Amino acid sequence: MGSTDAVRRDSMQRLTLVSVMREPLAVTLRFVAWHLAQGFDAIIIYFDDPDDPAIDLVQATGRVTAVRCTPAFWESVGVPPGERFLRRQIVALTHGYRSVTEGWVAIADADELFAGLGRSLPEILADQPAAVRSLRILPGEAIAVGGPRPPGRAHFRTPFTGGGLAEVYGDAAWFVKRNEGMVGHRQGKSITRANTRLARMRQHFPVRRGWVPLTDAVLGPGDGAVLLHFVSETYRSWRDKLEWRLNSSGFRPRIAERLRQLMRDSADPEDQLRALYDRLFVLDADRYERLRALGGAFDLPDDFAEPVGTYFPGVLTAV
């Protein structure tokens, strides 16, 4: 193969990640460091806070483009002042997708990390048939096993169908019953070939005219790829975002109504919410093994490590 062919092949497999975020510094830096270590060639971040302290740090890697979402930026892309975040997010993701002219374009939130299991994501994408324009990587949702901060490998639940949820979650099974065992989303996030004709890049997948989803393939842990979703690493982080999720369609209507009723009718709503969180996110070993037997769990290998210190040495010591 000649050098020109090699360059063409490399550009076709180039992997870019697009995200919109307003997060604590530690979360942003983990997101960037992880994906650079996973083989992403470039990252485009739309900072909803145009003065985000992470901007200079991530740009210093030489592989991150930081877009400051000032009022002037939003005006330039047709977003009126005061537009809700989810609408701004779709506009920014679409803008970012269309700015990339070669290879593949992935989308993810700051609490989501793409991972290849056994093989790198670029290798997995290189094997995709030409007919695959856009694929989705299914999520694994981080949970604690044996206590809030267990030692050893990280534990995750994955979407699955069938019975058995009550055996794992008891009287909290209502929260995950209609979402294939997941508290967060079960759709995963998309990776789409650049220059694919689409109407919008939505939060989970692109859509064509008429908002018809464009997904040609779906991959999960069994295929060697997963989206690690740290939807709520602590009770405090879950609680802090609860009202926002209730008011932004972050829950299915029936789930949202049950949560509102719990908060409205309970003599001690905080105690009830904490008990619900623990039931959903902190599993003892027996419940986790039952979840695994149902096909709804997997562990990360021991050699998976967060590479923040490699890319940002010393930065997080005071965070």
Buried (B, 14 or more C-beta within 10 A) or exposed (E): EEEEEEEEEEEBBBBBBBBBBBBEBBBBBBBBBBBBBBBBBBBBBBBBEBEBEBBEBBEEEEBBBBBBBEEEBBEEEEBEEEEEEEEBBBBBBBBBBEBBEBBBBBBBBBBBBBBBBEEBBBEBBEEBEEEBBBBBBBBBBBBBBBEEEBEEBBBBBBBBEEEBBEBBBEEBBEBBBEBBBBBBBBBBBBBBBBBBEBBBBBBBBBBEEEEEBBBBBBBBBEBBBBBBBBBBBBBEBBBEBBEEBBEEEBBEEEBBEBBEEEBEEEEEEEEBBBEBBBBBBBBEEEBBBBBBEBBBBBBBEEEBEEBBBEBBEEBEEEE
